[in-house]
Amino acid sequence: MKNYFFAHFAGRPIQSAAALFLGMALFLACGSAVAAQEKNKKKKNAPQAADNTPVITMGDEQQIDYTISEMLGAWQIGDIEKLHKDYADDVSVVNGNWAPPVFGWTSYLAAYQQQRARMQQVRMDRSNTYIKLSGNFAWACYQWDFSAVVDGQPSAVRGQTTLIMEKRNGHWLIVHNHTSVAQTSAPVAPANTPQMAQPQPNGPSAH
């Protein structure tokens, strides 16, 4: 192999061999640079999230459904940052208890935190969701099953929620939340027995 190499270049000036290798190196370098530019161009044109991960484009109805799932997940685990991400600062909230509506994120947050501190092992299941779109507004209704340990005691309740949502700066936000608790048959408590307020999923309890 060594003899073939020297025989192949026998009679050629050293400069010609050097030029050949230099040309090959430049060709490979240019090819790599073009490939890198094409790759970067594709990345730049693709939608990117804040952490530079590709974003999957969804229709408005899918975005709303995802927002509801994200909100319910945040409500269950107590993630205030994610919860606020889906609620408008000027949100109004009506819950199933006989209590005045709550206006504004700050007021809602205070009631939510007071309520959430009483609960452990929280679970919320959503079903029968219906979403209606009208321009930059939408409303969604769904049924829910809630279970948790409240004040140290197992608790379960069912109900329905209606949300009014508005698309602001490309993001769907909850601007109104109306939650109702379903009436169920239950034994009548003896007179003078203290009544524990049921937690209101998706809406603050009346305290």
HELIX and SHEET records of a PDB file:
HELIX    1   1 LYS A    2  HIS A    8  1                                   7    
HELIX    2   2 ILE A   14  ASN A   45  1                                  32    
HELIX    3   3 ASP A   60  ILE A   77  1                                  18    
HELIX    4   4 ILE A   80  ASP A   86  1                                   7    
HELIX    5   5 TRP A  105  ARG A  116  1                                  12    
SHEET    1   A 6 VAL A 102  PHE A 103  0                                        
SHEET    2   A 6 TYR A  87  VAL A  94 -1                                        
SHEET    3   A 6 HIS A 171  VAL A 181  1                                        
SHEET    4   A 6 GLN A 153  ARG A 168 -1                                        
SHEET    5   A 6 PHE A 137  VAL A 150 -1                                        
SHEET    6   A 6 MET A 119  SER A 134 -1                                        
END                                                                             
